[in-house]
């Protein structure tokens, strides 16, 4: 089996990362791969923000607020443990990257194509990292859509849309995953 096929088949979403530091040179290789994604009309709508510790700390009041609202919607009161888990998802991950796509007000089709191109770019990033033993998780939780996140990360809500955070690190463990058989997702038409 060729190397690219094996990388595609073996990639898994990683939920638990080890403490091993991810060198920025590894990220740079992944960003180079991301920038080679297919892009209709050559708009290159993607942008990547590596979120440092200070920026993450600025997100914490919103993270805690969202945690409390989520618990309240279930009829619960947010516990210290649920708040600690929510904080850990931001603070204890080796690398967090906010991924944005360019907005084109008044041109929904352009925005749709740019979103698709950005997802291709993000997937190139993830596969590049995986090829070197570095795992990731693409997260689209409420924090990625909250107005304060744009403000705290210095991202313009009128020019870009955050499509998620990519959490990056060396896997503590790699989950098994059962995929749908390819023959179940393909139909050959006459």
N, C-alpha and C positions, 0 to 999 in steps of 0.2 A: 504494500500500500504506500502511496506517495506521502511525503511529509505534510503537505497542506491538507490533504484529506484526513489524515490522522488528527491534526490539530482541530479541524472542524468537528470531527466526531467525538473527540475527547473533552472538549471545552465544557465546563460546568460553571454554574453560578456559585460563588464562594460566599458563605455566610460568616465563617470564622477565620480570622487571619492570625498568623503568628506575629510575634513582636519583631521579627526580622525587618530591618529597614530596607525600603525600596530606593535604590540609588537613582538620582535624577537622570543619569545617563540612560537608564532603562526607560524612563518616561519619555525622554527625547526621541528614542528609537520608535516608541509607540506613537508619538505625535507625528513623526515622519510618515509612518504607515497610515495614520488617520488622514493625513493631508493628501494621500494618494487615492482616496475614494472616488468613485464615479460621481460626476457632478454635471447635470444637464445645464447648459448655458454658461458653464464655468463661473457660477456665482460664488462658489466656496463659502457657503453660508454658516459653516460651523466655527465655533470658538470654544476654547477650553480654558477654564480658570482653575488652577491648582490652589485649593483652599487651605491656607496655612492655619496654624493654631489660633492666632489672634482673631482671624476672621471666623473661625468655627465658634470661638467663645462668644462672638457677637450674635451668633445664631441661637444660642442657648435659651434666651427668654422666649423666643417663638417656639422652639422645640418643646419646652416645658408646657407652654400654653396649649399647643396642639395635642400633647399627650393628655392633658387634663380634659380637653374638649372631647377627645376620643373616648376616654373612660366615662365621662358624663353621658355620652350618647348611648352607652351600654347600660346606663343606670348605676354606674359605679363611681366611687370617688378615687381619684388617682392616688395610688400609694407611692411611698418613697421608692419602692422597688420598680414600679412601672416608670417613674420619672428617671430613675437611675439607668434603666435599660434604654430609654429614649436618648438620654445624654450620651451614653456609651456608643450608640450607633453613629454619633457625630464625632465624639472626641477620641475614641479608642481605635479608630480605623487608621492604618498607616498613612494612606493617601486618600484624599477626596478631591474629585475633579467635578466642577460644575460644567455641564455641557449646554451650550446655547445654539440656537439656530436663528438666522437673520429673519426679521419681519419685513414684509412688503405690504403695508396697508393698501387696501383697495385692489389687491391682486391675490385672491385666494388660491388660484391655481399655482402661482409662483411659490407661495408659502408652502403649499402641499409638496411641491417638487423639492423645495429646499429642505423641508423636514425629512423627506425620504433620503436625500443626499446626506444629511447630517447623521441619520441613523446608520447609513452605510459607513460613514467616517468613524462613528463611535464603535461599530463592530470591527472595523479594521484595527482600531486601538486595542480593543479587548483581545482579539486574536493574536496580535503582535505580542502583547503581554503574556498571554497563555503559552505562546511558543517558547518562552523563556522561563516558564514555571511560575509566573506571577498571575494570581487570580483576580477576579473582579466581580462586582455586583452592580447592575444598573438599577438605581432606585428612583422611583417617581413619587415618593411620599409627599404629603402636604407641604413640608418645608420647601420643596422645590418649586411650588406654585405660589408661595406666600409673598405678599408685597414687600414685607420687611427683608426678605432674603435678597431681593433685587437691590434694595437700598444698602444693606450691610455688605454686599459683595461688590457694589459699585457697577451693577449691570443695568443698562437702560431698558426699562420696560417697554419703551416705544420703539426701540431698535432691535431688541433680541427677546427670545422666549427661552427660558430654561426648560430643557426637555428632560432633565434629570441630573442626579449626582452619580458618578461612577466611583465606587469604593474600591480601592486597589491595595493589594498586599499579597504576601506569600501565604498560601493556604495552610491553615492549621490542620484541616482535613478536607478531602474532596468527596462530596456527596455522590452516591450512585444516582443514576437517573434513567428511568425507562422512557425511551422516546417512542413516538408513533412510528410504525413501519412506513418506509417511504412509499410503498405500494398503496397505502391508504390515503396519501395526500396528493396523489397524481392521477390524472385521468387523461388518457390520450384520445383526442377527438379526431374524427375522420376528416 
